[in-house]
Amino acid sequence: MASGLRLDVRTRSGGIGGWRYVLATVVRACLPRVHCEGWLRMLTGAVEVYTNHNVLVVGSTGWPELAWGDGPADADGRHVVVKTCGQVDHTRVSLWSGSMPVLGVLVFDGDLALEDSRICVGDVAGLQRWTQRVSRTGPQRVIVRVDDPGYASRVYVGLNISADAQVRPLPASGGPVLFDVLTSERGEMDPANQRGLALDGHDSPHARLAAAISLLSDRSLITTRRNGYEAGLIAERLRWLSTDLDRAGAVALGEQLRQLVIAARTASPAGDRTIAPADAVRIAELILKAVARAPDRSSQGAAGRP
């Protein structure tokens, strides 16, 4: 069976920030209060690999010669080989820097010697490979988690995670926890980083959107201009949940979301303009219903053809 490689390469913070947030992250990383080993605290890249064999390689660009056993993962100091679902479907590998979701099961946490400031992902037969630049060359901590040990379909790779990194809930402000995050950030986690972590995935869309909306209600984001910008970024992310939601539709949903957030803040019984978890869940449900009602552009195009 032929191998295939699907790329989802990102150089944007939290998957939603674009170059503006990459720049903002660089600036924030220079501040003394951050103390993060890496200058990017985000999802830095993702790739879907389809392999003939059920073994995935993560590590140095030089190909491994190690023998692996029956366990879910093995390592040789330069690579980690992970057992996957093989030919059944693609295996998605996501790379994180500075912070990563604590999802699935830990199968490796140790140092790998990475060459030429690059990390490589590919199939064990060497038919395909994908590389990404990392912060430095040489031995460095690499964390690998999988959704199903021995039969992984999702692999989470963490880089630039400091030895004293802490596990914190997401959202950190309270309410239902989406998942825990292992982060090198000191002090309060940056709200934009939290939002990015919440939205950097397409599973559990309702829970992820509700978490992002609750983070949008942070007091530092109550200004109309900033609030509209962040709401628009969240709405743009909704395009991944529909085959027919174009940019115009996403912009309209962003405005609808912003108005719902303003109304919930205005009605806040505490008078502090925050959003109750129940309101965030309700707003997320309304927005996702609107996504489901997005016009079917494919059928409209078919109707217009002779």
C-alpha positions as CSV (number, residue, x, y, z in Angstrom):
1,M,0.0,0.0,0.0
2,A,1.4,3.4,-0.9
3,S,2.5,5.8,1.8
4,G,1.2,9.3,2.1
5,L,2.1,12.4,4.0
6,R,-0.2,15.3,4.9
7,L,1.3,18.5,6.2
8,D,-0.3,20.9,8.7
9,V,2.7,23.1,9.2
10,R,2.2,26.0,11.6
11,T,4.3,28.9,12.7
12,R,1.6,30.6,14.6
13,S,1.0,30.6,18.3
14,G,-1.8,28.5,19.5
15,G,-2.7,27.8,15.9
16,I,-4.7,31.0,15.7
17,G,-2.3,34.0,16.2
18,G,-0.6,34.5,12.8
19,W,2.6,36.5,12.5
20,R,1.3,39.1,15.0
21,Y,1.2,36.6,17.8
22,V,4.6,35.1,16.8
23,L,6.0,38.6,17.2
24,A,4.2,39.1,20.5
25,T,5.5,35.8,21.8
26,V,9.1,36.7,21.0
27,V,8.7,40.0,22.8
28,R,7.1,38.4,25.9
29,A,9.8,35.7,26.0
30,C,12.3,38.4,26.5
31,L,10.6,39.6,29.7
32,P,12.2,38.5,33.0
33,R,9.0,37.3,34.5
34,V,8.5,34.6,31.8
35,H,11.6,32.5,32.4
36,C,10.8,30.0,29.7
37,E,13.6,28.0,28.0
38,G,12.0,28.3,24.6
39,W,10.8,31.5,22.9
40,L,7.7,29.8,21.5
41,R,5.1,28.5,23.9
42,M,2.7,26.9,21.4
43,L,1.9,24.3,18.8
44,T,4.8,24.8,16.3
45,G,3.9,22.2,13.7
46,A,1.9,19.1,12.9
47,V,2.1,16.4,10.3
48,E,-0.1,13.4,9.4
49,V,1.9,10.3,8.4
50,Y,0.6,7.3,6.6
51,T,3.0,4.3,6.8
52,N,3.3,0.8,5.5
53,H,4.5,-0.4,8.9
54,N,3.1,0.4,12.3
55,V,6.3,2.2,13.5
56,L,6.9,6.0,13.5
57,V,10.2,7.6,14.1
58,V,10.7,10.9,15.9
59,G,14.1,12.4,16.5
60,S,17.4,13.2,14.8
61,T,17.6,13.6,11.0
62,G,20.0,10.6,10.9
63,W,18.0,7.4,10.5
64,P,17.9,5.0,13.4
65,E,19.4,1.5,13.4
66,L,18.0,0.4,16.7
67,A,16.0,-2.8,17.3
68,W,12.7,-2.2,19.0
69,G,10.7,-4.5,21.2
70,D,7.1,-5.2,21.9
71,G,6.5,-2.0,23.9
72,P,4.7,1.1,22.8
73,A,8.0,3.0,22.3
74,D,11.7,2.5,22.3
75,A,14.7,5.0,22.1
76,D,18.4,4.9,21.3
77,G,19.4,8.4,22.6
78,R,18.8,10.0,19.2
79,H,15.3,8.7,18.2
80,V,12.1,7.4,19.6
81,V,10.2,4.8,17.7
82,V,6.5,4.7,18.4
83,K,4.0,1.9,17.6
84,T,1.1,3.3,15.6
85,C,-2.1,2.2,13.9
86,G,0.0,1.5,10.7
87,Q,-1.9,1.2,7.4
88,V,-5.3,1.6,9.0
89,D,-5.1,5.4,8.9
90,H,-2.9,8.4,9.2
91,T,-1.1,9.1,12.5
92,R,-1.1,12.7,13.5
93,V,2.1,14.0,15.1
94,S,1.9,17.5,16.8
95,L,5.0,19.3,18.1
96,W,4.8,21.7,21.0
97,S,7.3,24.2,22.4
98,G,7.4,25.4,26.0
99,S,3.9,24.1,26.8
100,M,2.0,21.0,25.8
101,P,-1.3,19.4,26.6
102,V,-1.2,16.5,29.0
103,L,-3.2,14.1,26.8
104,G,-3.0,10.4,26.4
105,V,-0.2,8.3,28.0
106,L,3.5,9.2,28.5
107,V,5.7,6.8,26.5
108,F,9.0,8.7,26.6
109,D,10.5,11.5,28.6
110,G,14.3,11.9,28.2
111,D,17.1,13.5,26.3
112,L,17.6,13.1,22.6
113,A,20.6,14.3,20.6
114,L,19.2,16.3,17.8
115,E,21.4,17.2,14.9
116,D,21.6,20.5,13.0
117,S,18.9,22.1,15.1
118,R,16.2,19.9,13.6
119,I,13.8,17.3,14.6
120,C,12.5,14.7,12.1
121,V,9.3,12.7,11.8
122,G,8.8,9.8,9.4
123,D,8.1,6.2,8.8
124,V,10.6,3.5,9.7
125,A,11.1,2.4,6.1
126,G,12.5,5.8,5.2
127,L,9.9,6.4,2.5
128,Q,8.9,9.8,3.8
129,R,10.2,12.3,6.4
130,W,9.3,15.7,7.7
131,T,11.7,18.0,9.5
132,Q,11.3,21.1,11.6
133,R,13.8,23.5,13.1
134,V,14.2,23.5,16.9
135,S,15.8,25.9,19.2
136,R,19.2,24.3,19.5
137,T,21.5,21.4,18.5
138,G,22.5,18.6,20.8
139,P,21.0,16.7,23.7
140,Q,17.7,18.1,24.9
141,R,14.6,17.0,26.7
142,V,11.9,15.5,24.5
143,I,8.5,14.3,25.8
144,V,6.3,11.9,23.8
145,R,2.7,11.1,24.7
146,V,0.3,9.0,22.6
147,D,-3.5,8.5,22.7
148,D,-3.3,4.6,22.6
149,P,0.1,2.9,23.6
150,G,0.9,0.3,21.0
151,Y,-1.7,1.6,18.5
152,A,-1.3,5.3,18.4
153,S,-3.2,7.6,16.1
154,R,-2.2,10.8,17.8
155,V,1.3,11.5,19.0
156,Y,2.2,14.6,21.1
157,V,5.8,15.7,21.1
158,G,7.0,18.3,23.6
159,L,10.2,20.4,23.2
160,N,11.7,23.2,25.3
161,I,9.9,21.9,28.4
162,S,12.1,22.8,31.4
163,A,12.9,20.3,34.2
164,D,10.8,22.3,36.7
165,A,7.8,22.7,34.4
166,Q,4.5,22.6,36.1
167,V,1.1,20.9,35.4
168,R,-1.7,23.4,35.4
169,P,-5.4,23.1,34.5
170,L,-6.8,24.7,31.3
171,P,-8.5,27.1,31.7
172,A,-6.5,28.3,34.6
173,S,-9.2,30.8,35.7
174,G,-11.6,28.1,36.9
175,G,-14.7,26.4,35.5
176,P,-14.7,23.0,33.7
177,V,-11.2,21.8,33.0
178,L,-10.6,21.0,29.3
179,F,-7.3,19.2,30.0
180,D,-4.1,19.8,32.0
181,V,-1.1,21.6,30.5
182,L,2.6,20.9,31.2
183,T,4.1,24.4,30.9
184,S,7.4,26.1,31.5
185,E,5.7,29.5,32.0
186,R,6.1,31.1,35.4
187,G,3.4,32.9,37.2
188,E,0.0,33.1,35.5
189,M,-0.3,31.5,32.1
190,D,-0.7,34.0,29.3
191,P,-4.4,34.1,28.2
192,A,-3.5,34.0,24.5
193,N,-1.4,30.9,25.1
194,Q,-4.2,29.3,26.9
195,R,-6.7,30.1,24.2
196,G,-4.3,28.7,21.6
197,L,-3.9,25.5,23.5
198,A,-7.7,25.2,23.8
199,L,-8.2,25.7,20.1
200,D,-5.3,23.6,18.7
201,G,-7.4,20.6,18.1
202,H,-10.6,19.6,16.5
203,D,-11.8,16.9,18.8
204,S,-14.4,17.9,21.4
205,P,-15.2,21.1,19.6
206,H,-17.9,22.2,22.1
207,A,-15.6,21.8,25.1
208,R,-12.7,23.5,23.3
209,L,-14.8,26.4,22.2
210,A,-16.4,26.9,25.6
211,A,-12.9,27.0,27.2
212,A,-11.7,29.6,24.6
213,I,-14.8,31.8,25.3
214,S,-14.2,31.6,29.0
215,L,-10.7,32.8,28.4
216,L,-11.9,35.6,26.2
217,S,-13.7,36.9,29.3
218,D,-10.4,37.7,31.0
219,R,-10.4,41.2,32.5
220,S,-7.4,42.2,30.5
221,L,-9.4,41.6,27.3
222,I,-12.5,43.6,27.9
223,T,-11.7,46.4,25.5
224,T,-13.9,46.4,22.4
225,R,-11.1,46.5,19.9
226,R,-9.0,43.7,21.4
227,N,-12.1,41.7,22.2
228,G,-13.3,41.8,18.6
229,Y,-9.9,40.8,17.3
230,E,-9.7,37.7,19.6
231,A,-13.3,36.8,18.8
232,G,-12.5,36.9,15.1
233,L,-9.5,34.6,15.6
234,I,-11.7,32.1,17.4
235,A,-14.3,32.3,14.7
236,E,-11.7,31.7,12.0
237,R,-10.8,28.5,13.8
238,L,-14.4,27.4,13.3
239,R,-13.7,27.1,9.5
240,W,-11.9,23.8,10.3
241,L,-15.2,22.4,11.6
242,S,-17.1,22.9,8.3
243,T,-16.5,22.1,4.7
244,D,-18.5,25.2,3.6
245,L,-17.7,28.0,6.0
246,D,-15.9,30.7,4.1
247,R,-14.1,33.8,5.6
248,A,-17.2,36.0,5.2
249,G,-19.2,33.5,7.2
250,A,-16.4,33.2,9.8
251,V,-16.4,37.0,10.2
252,A,-20.1,37.1,10.8
253,L,-19.8,34.3,13.4
254,G,-17.0,36.3,15.1
255,E,-19.3,39.3,15.4
256,Q,-22.1,37.1,16.7
257,L,-19.8,35.6,19.3
258,R,-18.6,39.1,20.4
259,Q,-22.1,40.3,20.9
260,L,-23.0,37.2,22.9
261,V,-19.9,37.7,25.1
262,I,-20.7,41.4,25.7
263,A,-24.3,40.5,26.7
264,A,-23.1,37.8,29.1
265,R,-20.6,40.2,30.7
266,T,-23.2,43.0,31.0
267,A,-25.5,40.5,32.8
268,S,-22.8,39.2,35.1
269,P,-24.3,39.0,38.6
270,A,-20.9,39.6,40.2
271,G,-20.6,42.9,38.4
272,D,-17.0,42.1,37.3
273,R,-17.8,41.6,33.6
274,T,-16.7,37.9,33.7
275,I,-18.5,35.1,32.0
276,A,-19.9,32.2,34.1
277,P,-18.9,28.7,32.8
278,A,-22.6,28.0,32.0
279,D,-22.7,31.1,29.8
280,A,-19.6,30.0,28.0
281,V,-21.1,26.6,27.3
282,R,-24.3,28.2,26.1
283,I,-22.5,30.6,23.7
284,A,-20.4,27.8,22.4
285,E,-23.5,25.7,21.6
286,L,-25.2,28.6,19.8
287,I,-22.1,29.2,17.7
288,L,-21.6,25.6,16.8
289,K,-25.3,25.4,15.7
290,A,-24.7,28.3,13.5
291,V,-21.6,26.6,12.0
292,A,-23.8,23.5,11.2
293,R,-26.3,25.8,9.4
294,A,-23.6,27.3,7.2
295,P,-24.6,27.4,3.5
296,D,-23.7,24.4,1.4
297,R,-21.5,26.1,-1.2
298,S,-20.8,22.8,-3.0
299,S,-24.6,22.2,-3.7
300,Q,-25.0,25.8,-4.7
301,G,-22.2,25.4,-7.3
302,A,-23.7,22.2,-8.6
303,A,-27.0,23.9,-9.0
304,G,-25.4,26.6,-11.1
305,R,-23.8,24.3,-13.6
306,P,-25.6,23.3,-16.8
